[in-house]
Amino acid sequence: MIRQENKTGKLSIAVVVYAILFISVVKLRPLILYDRNISIALLISAYCVLGFIGIYLFRDDLRKGISEWKEHGMKNLFWLVGGFIADVVLENLSYYPQYAIYPDYEGNNDNNIAIAAKLVSVPLFIAAAGIFGPITEEFVFRFIITDKLRSKIPAFICIILSSVLFMMWHMHALTMPEFLANLPKLTTGLIYSVIMLKSKNPTIPLILHVFNNTSAFLILFINGSI
């Protein structure tokens, strides 16, 4: 019993440290590194490292998710497909306020992605921004805030909190155009968080996030947009 408590305590500390590293590298980094190219290059490397660390740190959650697929394959497929459809529909609807008010505005996050895509090779960019970036974000916003935190506060507050923070995470300025440009992140966060808790399979929002980013970037590369 004591050994189990010690293990739980160490895991909790590791989770907190992981979240602090994530915040420091992603949000505090631009305050220290003024060279935009170096800053974005560091971010790409950091996402890969944090992705690997997170996979090890949350390995029990990932094993649980894999077991859920083996035991309840059709149910999990339903959540996966349903989540994808709901995300596409609500994401497109949530873009309308920006298109109506600021039709020519391009979010800062999109600009940073375009710059990052030109700094590194396509495989590295896809690995960082398409795979390890989403994995890292899911560990923080869904695994930690949505799931782990619900032992301390009500689940619906965890869902709202993680979704709002997920949207704000992708904002690079506290302006109305930037808020509206990232409104789809709020709906995506709500969908992923609800699926996380209702399906009881943490790998589903992770798969959705990775697929969403990877497919979008591949299309942009094929079209020559980035």
Order of alpha helices (4+ residues) and beta strands (2+ residues): alpha-alpha-alpha-alpha-alpha-alpha-alpha-alpha-alpha-alpha-alpha-alpha-alpha
